[in-house]
Amino acid sequence: MLIETIFLIIFTAFHASTATEPYYWRTYNGSIPEDAVLTEDENTFVGRVTVRTDAINYYPATIDAEAKTATTAVNGKKWVGKDLHNIMILCTSEPSRLQWKYVHIYAVQGSFLRNIVWGGYYNDVYRYVGKVFHDNKWKISTVYENGHKLAGLNIWSNLNGNGFTVNDFQILMYD
């Protein structure tokens, strides 16, 4: 027991000293924290929602600060989260280390993946944070890497709620 405790302390200290991600997720309570990651729209923020299907899944999402909702594309459809217990907001103490980069899906692979902000993970697949201006709004949602069956930024139509994939978009990165 003592050896396991010592190992756990050493592992935790090592991980804390080598962690370089300048971002973290906070529970969204309907108010925007001072350290929330900003976008071009003062009412739009980067979120992450919990979606329960066959398992618990996390998806990057668009937080609408006025409506207090988070919207994303799940299984090819628009999905709107209203339960604040299932919404998190992306925050940073180092905003200068985060930037949105214009990319084509072909760039989202290999070593490029090392510095992309991820907002979810399921079945050995990372879900990265991306955005695009569509239907006169910024939409923040899931990016799957090149080669995945859903590769690209997965968004939705405001008209009918159907999902589709965009190949040219912005992806959130850190240095």
URKAUR-V49486 format. One record per backbone hydrogen bond with DSSP energy under -0.5 kcal/mol. CO is the residue of the C=O (numbers start at 0). NH is the residue of the N-H. E is the energy in kcal/mol with one decimal. If there is no record, write none. Layout:
# URKAUR-V49486
CO:NH:E  CO:NH:E
This chain:
# URKAUR-V49486
0:4:-2.2  1:5:-2.5  2:6:-2.7  3:7:-2.5  4:8:-2.2  5:9:-2.5  6:10:-3.0  7:11:-2.5  8:12:-2.4  9:13:-2.7  10:14:-2.8  11:15:-2.4  12:16:-1.9  13:17:-1.5  14:18:-1.6  21:93:-0.7  23:90:-3.0  25:88:-2.8  26:28:-0.5  30:28:-0.6  30:32:-0.6  32:35:-1.7  34:91:-2.8  36:45:-0.6  39:41:-0.5  40:43:-1.8  42:64:-2.9  44:62:-3.1  45:89:-2.5  46:60:-2.6  47:87:-2.6  48:50:-0.6  48:58:-2.1  50:52:-0.8  50:56:-2.4  54:52:-2.4  56:50:-3.0  58:48:-2.7  60:46:-3.0  60:62:-0.6  61:63:-0.6  61:70:-2.4  62:44:-2.0  62:64:-0.7  63:67:-1.9  63:68:-1.2  68:63:-2.5  69:80:-3.8  70:61:-3.0  71:73:-0.5  71:78:-3.1  73:76:-1.1  75:162:-2.8  76:73:-2.7  78:71:-2.4  78:80:-0.5  79:81:-0.5  80:69:-2.0  81:83:-0.8  82:85:-2.3  83:86:-1.3  85:49:-2.2  86:27:-2.4  87:47:-2.0  88:25:-2.5  89:36:-2.5  90:23:-2.1  93:96:-2.1  94:97:-1.5  96:174:-1.6  98:172:-2.9  100:170:-2.5  102:168:-2.1  103:106:-2.5  104:107:-1.5  106:108:-1.9  107:145:-2.9  108:111:-1.4  109:112:-1.6  110:113:-1.4  111:114:-0.9  112:115:-1.3  114:173:-2.4  116:128:-2.2  119:126:-3.0  121:124:-1.2  124:121:-2.2  125:127:-0.6  126:118:-3.2  126:119:-1.3  127:129:-0.6  127:142:-2.2  128:171:-2.4  129:140:-2.2  130:169:-2.7  131:133:-0.7  131:138:-2.8  133:136:-1.3  136:133:-3.0  137:139:-0.5  138:131:-1.6  140:129:-2.1  141:153:-3.0  142:127:-2.5  143:151:-2.2  144:147:-1.9  147:150:-1.9  151:143:-2.1  151:153:-0.6  152:154:-0.7  152:165:-2.6  153:141:-0.6  154:163:-2.1  156:160:-1.8  160:77:-2.6  161:156:-2.1  163:154:-2.6  165:152:-2.6  166:104:-2.0  168:102:-3.0  169:130:-2.6  170:100:-2.5  170:172:-0.5  171:116:-2.8  172:98:-2.4
